[in-house]
Each structure stands twice: as C-alpha cells, then as structure tokens.
Amino acid sequence: MTDKEFDVYFSRLEKSSDSTRSIIFVFIVVYLALLMYALQTFGYPARQFTYDDVLLQVKCRYESNRTSKCEPLSKGLLDEVNVPPALKDDLEKDLWKHKLQLFYDDSVAQRTFQFPVFGATTDRDLMWLIFPIPGVIAYLIIWLALRQLVETFLFIVNRNKNDPLRLRLILSTLMLSSPSAEFNLLIQTVWYATAGFIVSMPIIVCVLMIFDQIKLWQSPGVVLRFTILLVFLTLQGVLLARLVALFGDFGRNQREAQWLVASLDPTHPGVQR
C-alpha cells in the first residue's frame, strides 16, 4: 500500500473510530440515566404513591355521603397524622387541599422523565414502550458502526502486515479496545465486567419494565404490553448476542495485530503467544 493510499484509509479508520466512540458514549449517558430512573421508579415500590387513593381517603374523612369504597379502607395516610383538636373541619379541609395539591405535583413529577442529551420528555404511561425502543435502535446503530470499524481495521492491517510502524499507528487509533494479556487478571476481569454491565443496560431496563407490568397485572391492556415487552426483550437479546460476538472478533483481531507488531519489531513490548 502506497503512502497516499495509507493516508486515505488511515484517515477513514480514525473517523470511523471516533464516530463509534461517540455513539457508545451517548449510549452510556442515555442508558445510565434510564437505568437510574427505572431503578428508582420500578425498583422501590414503597416510594410510589397513588394520588387517587389518598384523595379517596380525604373524601371519606370529610364528605357526608360515604361510598361503599370507604368501608374497606384501613389505616391510611390520614390516620397517621395527628391533627390538633382545635382545628375546625373547614380549616383542616383547606390544609389537606393544600397537601393534596403538593402531593399531586410530586406524583406528576415522578411520572415524567426527560431524556438526557436529547431533551425529550415522556410520561410513565408510555415509558413501558418508549424505554425499550432506544435499546433496540442503539444496539443496531452500535453494531453497524462497529462492523464498519472492524472491516476498515482488518483491511488496512492486512495491507500493511510487513510494516510495524504503520501497524503501531493503526493500533494507536483504537481507544475502543480490549485489555491485552499484558494486563493482570484483575484488570481484565474488571474491564470485562464493566463492559458487560454497560452493554446489558437496555436488557436490565426492559426487565424492570416487565416486572412493573407484572405488578399491574389486573390493569386493562397489561397482557398486550407484557407481550410487546417480551418481543422487545427478545430483539434486544438477539442484537446483543451479535454485538458481543462482533466485540469478541474485534478483540481477537487487535491481539493478532499486536502479536504481529511484536514479531516484526523486537523492541516492542508486545503480547507473547
């Protein structure tokens, strides 16, 4: 490969590597936020309050015409609050009207989510559908970007197998790489565990969504939502498997290039077979 051809393909490799890293960084930021929100919202049901239930308790306390729904109510939020006897009913009702408004504002705030980077806002009623969709799209985009990077990397390495200097330049562009054998076992284990957690975040969020729908099993339409989530989970699993396989091949290709550099340049502290 001539110097001019090498410059062209090396520039293309750098651009492909930069774009792949940028896509992965955006993926990490977005899905870390999604995961933290999902854990807070769906992993801690004790923090979830139902505005309608509290409103019913208030009505059953102060309304004269008690409905049949008031009978099965046991100790609730109102029974745990000690109201001074001096307070009149109208003042107490105004106090609870104010508390209910604050409670309603807080419940609305907990039901909404703003996507980082993009700024889009959604309601929890649509989160079960919106949260898994970016996982499928993100896996597909990362897989396409990484495949282009791998193909460019293999092409330029195969055309420069006898030039250790060019091979070093090629390897220097790949910030997205796996730890080689020169690192100790602990570092490699931590790296693979972290990488596995990062790429599995969409799966974790989708599983949390499924558990949330199980808790709402008696609600109308929950079976359809549960089925759609299982379909998304299956798609994510298939794409994740292909992505992991591509990552594995890319790691092996990099190690082979490192071994090739070590065999061509005795001064290079490369990886020994």
SVG drawing of the C-alpha trace seen along z (x, -y; Angstrom):
<svg xmlns="http://www.w3.org/2000/svg" viewBox="-75 -27 89 46">
<polyline fill="none" stroke="black" stroke-width="0.4" points="0.0,0.0 1.4,-3.4 1.8,-6.3 -1.1,-8.1 -3.4,-5.1 -2.4,-4.5 -3.2,-8.2 -6.6,-7.9 -7.5,-4.6 -5.9,-5.7 -8.0,-8.9 -11.1,-6.8 -10.2,-4.5 -9.7,-7.5 -13.1,-8.9 -14.8,-5.5 -13.2,-5.0 -14.2,-8.5 -17.8,-8.0 -18.1,-4.6 -16.7,-6.0 -19.1,-9.0 -22.1,-6.6 -21.1,-4.5 -20.6,-7.5 -24.1,-8.8 -25.4,-5.3 -23.8,-5.1 -25.1,-8.5 -28.6,-7.9 -29.0,-4.4 -27.3,-5.2 -30.0,-7.8 -32.7,-5.4 -31.4,-2.7 -31.2,-5.0 -34.7,-6.3 -36.0,-2.8 -34.4,-1.5 -35.8,-4.5 -39.3,-4.2 -39.8,-0.5 -37.3,1.0 -38.7,-0.8 -42.5,-0.4 -42.6,-1.9 -41.8,-5.3 -44.7,-5.2 -47.9,-6.8 -51.3,-6.8 -52.9,-10.1 -56.4,-8.6 -56.1,-6.5 -55.1,-9.5 -57.9,-11.6 -60.4,-8.8 -59.2,-8.8 -59.7,-12.5 -63.2,-12.3 -64.1,-9.5 -62.9,-11.6 -64.8,-14.8 -67.6,-14.0 -71.0,-13.3 -72.1,-10.8 -69.7,-8.0 -69.4,-5.5 -69.0,-1.8 -65.3,-2.2 -64.8,-3.9 -65.7,-0.8 -62.7,1.4 -60.2,-1.4 -58.0,-0.6 -55.4,-2.8 -54.2,-5.1 -52.2,-8.3 -54.8,-10.5 -55.0,-8.1 -51.2,-8.5 -51.4,-12.3 -52.3,-13.8 -54.5,-16.9 -54.9,-19.2 -58.5,-19.1 -58.7,-22.9 -58.7,-22.8 -62.1,-23.2 -63.3,-21.0 -63.1,-23.7 -59.5,-24.7 -58.5,-21.0 -60.0,-20.5 -58.1,-23.5 -54.9,-22.1 -55.5,-18.8 -56.4,-20.5 -53.0,-22.2 -51.3,-18.9 -53.1,-17.1 -52.0,-19.7 -48.4,-19.3 -48.9,-15.5 -50.3,-15.7 -47.5,-17.9 -44.9,-15.5 -46.7,-12.5 -46.7,-14.2 -43.0,-14.9 -42.3,-11.3 -44.3,-10.1 -42.3,-12.2 -38.8,-11.6 -36.6,-13.8 -34.1,-12.0 -30.6,-13.3 -28.8,-14.8 -32.0,-14.9 -34.2,-16.7 -37.4,-14.9 -39.9,-14.4 -42.3,-11.4 -44.9,-10.2 -44.7,-6.9 -47.8,-5.7 -45.6,-5.5 -42.3,-4.6 -43.1,-0.8 -43.0,-1.3 -40.5,-4.2 -37.7,-2.9 -37.2,0.5 -37.3,-1.0 -34.0,-3.0 -32.3,0.2 -33.1,2.0 -32.2,-1.1 -29.0,-1.7 -27.8,2.0 -28.4,1.8 -26.6,-1.5 -23.6,-0.4 -23.4,2.9 -23.4,1.2 -20.8,-1.4 -18.6,1.2 -18.8,3.5 -17.7,0.7 -14.8,0.0 -13.8,3.7 -13.9,4.0 -11.8,0.9 -9.4,2.1 -9.0,5.6 -8.5,4.2 -5.8,1.7 -4.0,4.2 -4.0,6.9 -2.5,4.5 0.3,3.4 1.3,6.7 5.0,6.1 5.2,2.6 5.4,2.4 5.4,-1.4 2.1,-1.6 0.7,1.2 1.5,-0.8 -0.2,-3.9 -3.3,-1.8 -3.5,-0.3 -3.0,-3.8 -6.3,-5.0 -8.3,-2.3 -9.2,-3.7 -12.1,-1.2 -10.2,1.9 -10.0,4.9 -7.2,5.4 -4.4,7.5 -2.6,10.3 0.0,7.9 -2.6,6.7 -3.1,8.8 -6.2,10.9 -7.9,8.4 -7.7,5.6 -9.1,7.8 -11.9,9.1 -12.9,5.6 -12.8,4.4 -15.0,7.3 -17.4,7.0 -17.8,3.2 -18.2,3.7 -20.8,6.5 -22.8,4.2 -22.7,1.3 -23.9,3.3 -26.6,5.0 -28.2,1.8 -31.1,1.9 -31.8,5.5 -31.9,4.6 -34.3,1.7 -36.5,3.9 -36.6,6.5 -37.6,3.8 -40.4,2.7 -41.6,6.3 -41.6,6.6 -43.5,3.3 -46.2,4.7 -46.4,7.8 -47.3,5.7 -50.1,4.1 -51.3,7.5 -55.0,6.7 -54.9,3.5 -56.6,3.4 -54.2,4.0 -51.4,5.3 -51.2,8.6 -50.6,6.8 -48.0,4.5 -46.3,7.6 -46.2,9.4 -44.8,6.3 -42.1,6.0 -41.2,9.7 -40.8,9.1 -38.5,6.1 -36.5,8.1 -36.1,10.9 -34.9,8.5 -32.5,6.9 -31.1,10.3 -30.5,11.2 -28.8,7.9 -26.8,8.1 -25.6,11.6 -24.4,10.3 -22.8,7.3 -20.9,9.3 -19.7,11.7 -18.5,8.7 -16.7,7.2 -15.1,10.6 -13.8,10.8 -12.6,7.2 -10.6,8.0 -9.0,11.1 -8.1,9.0 -6.4,6.4 -4.4,9.0 -3.3,10.6 -2.2,7.2 -0.3,6.7 1.4,10.1 2.3,9.2 3.9,6.0 5.9,7.9 7.1,10.4 8.3,7.7 9.8,5.3 11.8,7.0 11.9,3.7 8.1,3.6 6.8,5.0 4.1,6.9 2.0,9.8 3.7,13.2 1.7,16.1"/>
</svg>
